[in-house]
Amino acid sequence: MSKESIQEIVQLSLEEYFNDLGELQPSNVYDMVVQSVEKPMLQVVMARAEGNQSSAAEMLGINRNTLRKKLLQHGLL
């Protein structure tokens, strides 16, 4: 799957979300999307790295301490 495919899925999901809201005003969309995407991303990357946080952090392009913080936030540690 390409980066563009992931972007298309996110875009289509957001369009469906807004359609489902109808006339209701959305709020906290940014946080909702980040939370929805971040946890499964972390799970997949950690599995790919076989639980090695240093390798996972490198794959993600983030600091190991930042990864650890995010893993704790999502209850993955």
VMD Tcl script that builds the backbone (N, CA, C; Angstrom):
set m [mol new atoms 231]
animate dup $m
set s [atomselect $m all]
$s set {name element resname resid chain x y z} {
  {N N MET 1 A 0.854 -1.169 0.000}
  {CA C MET 1 A 0.000 0.000 0.000}
  {C C MET 1 A 0.904 1.237 0.000}
  {N N SER 2 A 0.564 2.191 -0.775}
  {CA C SER 2 A 1.372 3.400 -0.901}
  {C C SER 2 A 0.925 4.469 0.089}
  {N N LYS 3 A 1.776 5.459 0.252}
  {CA C LYS 3 A 1.444 6.613 1.100}
  {C C LYS 3 A 0.156 7.271 0.615}
  {N N GLU 4 A 0.011 7.344 -0.708}
  {CA C GLU 4 A -1.190 7.956 -1.294}
  {C C GLU 4 A -2.435 7.157 -0.943}
  {N N SER 5 A -2.326 5.831 -0.902}
  {CA C SER 5 A -3.475 4.993 -0.554}
  {C C SER 5 A -3.914 5.240 0.881}
  {N N ILE 6 A -2.944 5.369 1.772}
  {CA C ILE 6 A -3.266 5.654 3.177}
  {C C ILE 6 A -3.952 7.005 3.275}
  {N N GLN 7 A -3.438 7.995 2.554}
  {CA C GLN 7 A -4.047 9.324 2.564}
  {C C GLN 7 A -5.476 9.269 2.043}
  {N N GLU 8 A -5.706 8.482 0.996}
  {CA C GLU 8 A -7.053 8.353 0.437}
  {C C GLU 8 A -8.011 7.733 1.453}
  {N N ILE 9 A -7.546 6.719 2.166}
  {CA C ILE 9 A -8.385 6.068 3.171}
  {C C ILE 9 A -8.758 7.055 4.274}
  {N N VAL 10 A -7.781 7.830 4.726}
  {CA C VAL 10 A -8.054 8.824 5.767}
  {C C VAL 10 A -9.042 9.860 5.252}
  {N N GLN 11 A -8.818 10.331 4.029}
  {CA C GLN 11 A -9.716 11.339 3.460}
  {C C GLN 11 A -11.142 10.804 3.338}
  {N N LEU 12 A -11.281 9.606 2.810}
  {CA C LEU 12 A -12.620 9.018 2.657}
  {C C LEU 12 A -13.288 8.810 4.016}
  {N N SER 13 A -12.517 8.374 4.996}
  {CA C SER 13 A -13.064 8.174 6.339}
  {C C SER 13 A -13.546 9.487 6.939}
  {N N LEU 14 A -12.766 10.560 6.749}
  {CA C LEU 14 A -13.177 11.863 7.265}
  {C C LEU 14 A -14.417 12.382 6.556}
  {N N GLU 15 A -14.487 12.197 5.245}
  {CA C GLU 15 A -15.672 12.622 4.511}
  {C C GLU 15 A -16.904 11.878 5.008}
  {N N GLU 16 A -16.761 10.578 5.269}
  {CA C GLU 16 A -17.876 9.783 5.792}
  {C C GLU 16 A -18.260 10.256 7.196}
  {N N TYR 17 A -17.256 10.566 8.007}
  {CA C TYR 17 A -17.507 11.073 9.359}
  {C C TYR 17 A -18.322 12.361 9.303}
  {N N PHE 18 A -17.906 13.304 8.442}
  {CA C PHE 18 A -18.631 14.572 8.329}
  {C C PHE 18 A -20.037 14.360 7.766}
  {N N ASN 19 A -20.177 13.451 6.812}
  {CA C ASN 19 A -21.512 13.144 6.286}
  {C C ASN 19 A -22.409 12.580 7.376}
  {N N ASP 20 A -21.860 11.692 8.197}
  {CA C ASP 20 A -22.635 11.089 9.279}
  {C C ASP 20 A -23.053 12.123 10.325}
  {N N LEU 21 A -22.237 13.155 10.506}
  {CA C LEU 21 A -22.569 14.208 11.473}
  {C C LEU 21 A -23.771 15.027 11.033}
  {N N GLY 22 A -23.958 15.120 9.719}
  {CA C GLY 22 A -25.053 15.926 9.211}
  {C C GLY 22 A -24.865 17.380 9.579}
  {N N GLU 23 A -25.843 17.948 10.279}
  {CA C GLU 23 A -25.808 19.360 10.659}
  {C C GLU 23 A -25.041 19.611 11.969}
  {N N LEU 24 A -24.650 18.552 12.658}
  {CA C LEU 24 A -23.917 18.721 13.911}
  {C C LEU 24 A -22.534 19.296 13.646}
  {N N GLN 25 A -22.059 20.130 14.561}
  {CA C GLN 25 A -20.752 20.775 14.425}
  {C C GLN 25 A -19.665 19.829 14.959}
  {N N PRO 26 A -18.647 19.520 14.153}
  {CA C PRO 26 A -17.565 18.657 14.635}
  {C C PRO 26 A -16.668 19.406 15.623}
  {N N SER 27 A -15.993 18.653 16.470}
  {CA C SER 27 A -15.014 19.260 17.374}
  {C C SER 27 A -13.883 18.270 17.622}
  {N N ASN 28 A -12.718 18.800 17.887}
  {CA C ASN 28 A -11.535 17.991 18.183}
  {C C ASN 28 A -11.210 16.971 17.093}
  {N N VAL 29 A -11.405 17.346 15.849}
  {CA C VAL 29 A -11.162 16.435 14.732}
  {C C VAL 29 A -9.688 16.026 14.677}
  {N N TYR 30 A -8.810 16.979 14.898}
  {CA C TYR 30 A -7.377 16.677 14.841}
  {C C TYR 30 A -7.014 15.586 15.843}
  {N N ASP 31 A -7.396 15.771 17.100}
  {CA C ASP 31 A -7.089 14.785 18.133}
  {C C ASP 31 A -7.723 13.437 17.816}
  {N N MET 32 A -8.952 13.452 17.311}
  {CA C MET 32 A -9.640 12.215 16.973}
  {C C MET 32 A -8.858 11.428 15.920}
  {N N VAL 33 A -8.409 12.114 14.889}
  {CA C VAL 33 A -7.682 11.442 13.806}
  {C C VAL 33 A -6.329 10.930 14.306}
  {N N VAL 34 A -5.601 11.766 15.029}
  {CA C VAL 34 A -4.284 11.352 15.534}
  {C C VAL 34 A -4.431 10.127 16.437}
  {N N GLN 35 A -5.389 10.161 17.349}
  {CA C GLN 35 A -5.595 9.032 18.253}
  {C C GLN 35 A -6.015 7.771 17.486}
  {N N SER 36 A -6.820 7.933 16.463}
  {CA C SER 36 A -7.302 6.791 15.681}
  {C C SER 36 A -6.196 6.136 14.879}
  {N N VAL 37 A -5.253 6.920 14.426}
  {CA C VAL 37 A -4.188 6.413 13.558}
  {C C VAL 37 A -2.960 6.004 14.359}
  {N N GLU 38 A -2.673 6.727 15.426}
  {CA C GLU 38 A -1.412 6.524 16.140}
  {C C GLU 38 A -1.309 5.145 16.798}
  {N N LYS 39 A -2.339 4.712 17.492}
  {CA C LYS 39 A -2.260 3.434 18.204}
  {C C LYS 39 A -2.027 2.251 17.269}
  {N N PRO 40 A -2.829 2.086 16.216}
  {CA C PRO 40 A -2.559 0.945 15.338}
  {C C PRO 40 A -1.200 1.051 14.645}
  {N N MET 41 A -0.764 2.277 14.338}
  {CA C MET 41 A 0.555 2.458 13.735}
  {C C MET 41 A 1.637 1.963 14.688}
  {N N LEU 42 A 1.527 2.355 15.957}
  {CA C LEU 42 A 2.501 1.927 16.951}
  {C C LEU 42 A 2.487 0.404 17.115}
  {N N GLN 43 A 1.311 -0.186 17.121}
  {CA C GLN 43 A 1.198 -1.640 17.269}
  {C C GLN 43 A 1.882 -2.368 16.117}
  {N N VAL 44 A 1.653 -1.906 14.907}
  {CA C VAL 44 A 2.234 -2.558 13.740}
  {C C VAL 44 A 3.748 -2.379 13.702}
  {N N VAL 45 A 4.201 -1.167 13.988}
  {CA C VAL 45 A 5.645 -0.902 13.966}
  {C C VAL 45 A 6.348 -1.681 15.070}
  {N N MET 46 A 5.759 -1.741 16.257}
  {CA C MET 46 A 6.383 -2.508 17.341}
  {C C MET 46 A 6.445 -3.991 16.997}
  {N N ALA 47 A 5.422 -4.501 16.353}
  {CA C ALA 47 A 5.446 -5.904 15.918}
  {C C ALA 47 A 6.543 -6.122 14.875}
  {N N ARG 48 A 6.634 -5.199 13.942}
  {CA C ARG 48 A 7.661 -5.287 12.896}
  {C C ARG 48 A 9.064 -5.237 13.500}
  {N N ALA 49 A 9.218 -4.429 14.556}
  {CA C ALA 49 A 10.514 -4.285 15.236}
  {C C ALA 49 A 10.710 -5.373 16.290}
  {N N GLU 50 A 9.769 -6.315 16.362}
  {CA C GLU 50 A 9.824 -7.419 17.319}
  {C C GLU 50 A 10.001 -6.917 18.752}
  {N N GLY 51 A 9.301 -5.802 19.065}
  {CA C GLY 51 A 9.313 -5.247 20.402}
  {C C GLY 51 A 10.514 -4.384 20.738}
  {N N ASN 52 A 11.432 -4.229 19.803}
  {CA C ASN 52 A 12.632 -3.419 20.048}
  {C C ASN 52 A 12.281 -1.943 19.863}
  {N N GLN 53 A 12.254 -1.212 20.977}
  {CA C GLN 53 A 11.837 0.186 20.935}
  {C C GLN 53 A 12.810 1.062 20.149}
  {N N SER 54 A 14.086 0.777 20.224}
  {CA C SER 54 A 15.074 1.572 19.476}
  {C C SER 54 A 14.857 1.412 17.974}
  {N N SER 55 A 14.639 0.166 17.542}
  {CA C SER 55 A 14.379 -0.073 16.116}
  {C C SER 55 A 13.063 0.561 15.680}
  {N N ALA 56 A 12.046 0.438 16.525}
  {CA C ALA 56 A 10.741 1.017 16.196}
  {C C ALA 56 A 10.836 2.540 16.105}
  {N N ALA 57 A 11.547 3.150 17.043}
  {CA C ALA 57 A 11.707 4.606 17.021}
  {C C ALA 57 A 12.418 5.042 15.748}
  {N N GLU 58 A 13.411 4.274 15.343}
  {CA C GLU 58 A 14.134 4.600 14.106}
  {C C GLU 58 A 13.207 4.496 12.895}
  {N N MET 59 A 12.398 3.434 12.847}
  {CA C MET 59 A 11.438 3.273 11.744}
  {C C MET 59 A 10.476 4.456 11.682}
  {N N LEU 60 A 10.039 4.913 12.852}
  {CA C LEU 60 A 9.067 6.001 12.929}
  {C C LEU 60 A 9.697 7.376 12.731}
  {N N GLY 61 A 11.012 7.439 12.899}
  {CA C GLY 61 A 11.688 8.733 12.762}
  {C C GLY 61 A 11.489 9.614 13.981}
  {N N ILE 62 A 11.333 8.968 15.144}
  {CA C ILE 62 A 11.162 9.718 16.385}
  {C C ILE 62 A 12.178 9.223 17.415}
  {N N ASN 63 A 12.332 9.990 18.477}
  {CA C ASN 63 A 13.219 9.647 19.575}
  {C C ASN 63 A 12.638 8.468 20.355}
  {N N ARG 64 A 13.492 7.608 20.890}
  {CA C ARG 64 A 13.034 6.456 21.661}
  {C C ARG 64 A 12.204 6.880 22.874}
  {N N ASN 65 A 12.584 7.968 23.524}
  {CA C ASN 65 A 11.812 8.452 24.672}
  {C C ASN 65 A 10.416 8.907 24.255}
  {N N THR 66 A 10.325 9.526 23.092}
  {CA C THR 66 A 9.019 9.934 22.565}
  {C C THR 66 A 8.171 8.707 22.269}
  {N N LEU 67 A 8.776 7.693 21.682}
  {CA C LEU 67 A 8.056 6.445 21.403}
  {C C LEU 67 A 7.546 5.840 22.700}
  {N N ARG 68 A 8.402 5.766 23.686}
  {CA C ARG 68 A 8.010 5.174 24.972}
  {C C ARG 68 A 6.822 5.931 25.580}
  {N N LYS 69 A 6.859 7.258 25.511}
  {CA C LYS 69 A 5.760 8.086 26.024}
  {C C LYS 69 A 4.457 7.758 25.293}
  {N N LYS 70 A 4.535 7.640 23.969}
  {CA C LYS 70 A 3.338 7.344 23.175}
  {C C LYS 70 A 2.819 5.935 23.457}
  {N N LEU 71 A 3.730 4.994 23.630}
  {CA C LEU 71 A 3.315 3.619 23.971}
  {C C LEU 71 A 2.583 3.599 25.305}
  {N N LEU 72 A 3.080 4.347 26.266}
  {CA C LEU 72 A 2.421 4.433 27.574}
  {C C LEU 72 A 1.055 5.103 27.454}
  {N N GLN 73 A 0.966 6.176 26.662}
  {CA C GLN 73 A -0.303 6.889 26.482}
  {C C GLN 73 A -1.375 5.984 25.918}
  {N N HIS 74 A -0.980 5.063 25.041}
  {CA C HIS 74 A -1.936 4.175 24.377}
  {C C HIS 74 A -2.093 2.834 25.090}
  {N N GLY 75 A -1.459 2.700 26.256}
  {CA C GLY 75 A -1.577 1.464 27.024}
  {C C GLY 75 A -0.898 0.280 26.364}
  {N N LEU 76 A 0.154 0.550 25.616}
  {CA C LEU 76 A 0.854 -0.507 24.902}
  {C C LEU 76 A 2.105 -1.005 25.628}
  {N N LEU 77 A 2.326 -0.492 26.828}
  {CA C LEU 77 A 3.437 -0.972 27.669}
  {C C LEU 77 A 2.895 -1.453 28.994}
}
mol reanalyze $m
mol bondsrecalc $m
mol representation Tube
mol addrep $m
